[in-house]
Each structure stands twice: as C-alpha cells, then as structure tokens.
Amino acid sequence: MTIKTKHKRRGSTLSLILMLLLLVGAVLAIIFWPVEASASERQRGVAAMQDDIESTTLIHAGDVAPDFTVKMLDGSSIKLSSLQGKPVLITFWATWCPPCRQELSHLQADVIDRYGSEITVLPISRGEKESVVRQFIEKMGYKFAVGLDSNQSIYRKYATNYIPRCFVVGSDGVVVYSGVGYDETIAKEVDEALKLALSAQK
C-alpha cells in the first residue's frame, strides 16, 4: 500500500507541473501573440506616417529649389543653378536602402535613356563615404553620374528624414514635384512631373 501511495503522489506532481506549464504558455501567448490591427488602426498608422513625412519635408512643389554645389563621383562638381534651362531630377539615396536600390535599378532605362539630354538627372548619395558609394556603383555596373553628400549638407536643405526622396525641378528653378519612397505609383508621378516640366518650356 505504501508503494502505491508514492506512485500516486508522483503522478499528481507531474500533472500539476504540466498544468502550470500549459498555463504559463497560454499567458505568454496572450501577451506576445501578434494581434491584427483593425482597419481604423491601420488608417491611423498611415495618417501618422504621412504627417511625419510632411513634417520632415522642407521643400514642396512651388518652392524655389535651394541651390547647392555637389561633388560628383568622377571628381567634377555641379551647381544646381547652372542647370537652369532644362528640368532636373534630384534623387537622394543610400546603398543600404532597398527602395533606393530599386529606384536606381530603373533610373537608366526609365528616365535617363527615355528623356536623354532633355533633362538632367542628379542621383545624390546621402551620408555615405565616397569609397562605399564607388564600390556599390562599380558592383552594380551603373554608368550614370552620381553625386556625393557625405555630410548631408545638401539633403538637409530639402528634408530632415526619409529616403529615397526625389524632387523634380523645372527649368526655371522651381520645384514641380517632391516624393518619398519608390514604387510604381511614385515612378508614374515622377514621369508625369517631368513631362509637365518639359511642356512648360514650350
């Protein structure tokens, strides 16, 4: 009889431990299990992001584009005001930024080859060393000119956060479009802005 009693106690203890483990697991699941956001929460999140983008954008359509001189990867320098007379597409990017990489991969065929000498394209690397930018450009095989803004002094004239950012500047030096990010919608908006800027010359 004594042996049977000991077995029962061991079984009871094991059951209690299992129950406690299950209880702890359930509590942890409730605390850490991801809960799908409601439609209203998602809308609030999108609105907050848009507000943040707006608050960090210093230059908008209709503003005169702040002048700057940018050192190019090939050692030359370009002053924005010297390019007046034709539209300019300015893009701020970085090698570590996935949407920036996506934008750059479409830049040659979708913009440079399409518009040729009608416009000037200035892809400006933000906040990175020349050696890092050079290695990336050579690795990707890009042939277009690239500007360097290692200390972000140019970028900070236009915005305080977020890349990629693009600005289409008309031939008169006035911004006709500004955008953040890169996707098909942004690409179409940039294309329309370039067409608008070119038509304004005629």
ABEGO torsion letter per residue (X at the ends): XAAAAAAAAAAAAAAAAAAAAAAAAAAAAAAABBBBBBAAAAAAAAAAAAAAAAAABABBBGBBBBBBBBBBAAGBBBBAAAABGBBBBBBBBBAABAAAAAAAAAAAAAAAAAAEAABBBBBBBBGBBAAAAAAAAAAAGBABBBBBBAAGAAAAAABABEOBBBBBBBAAGBBABBBBEBBAAAAAAAAAAAAAAAAAAX
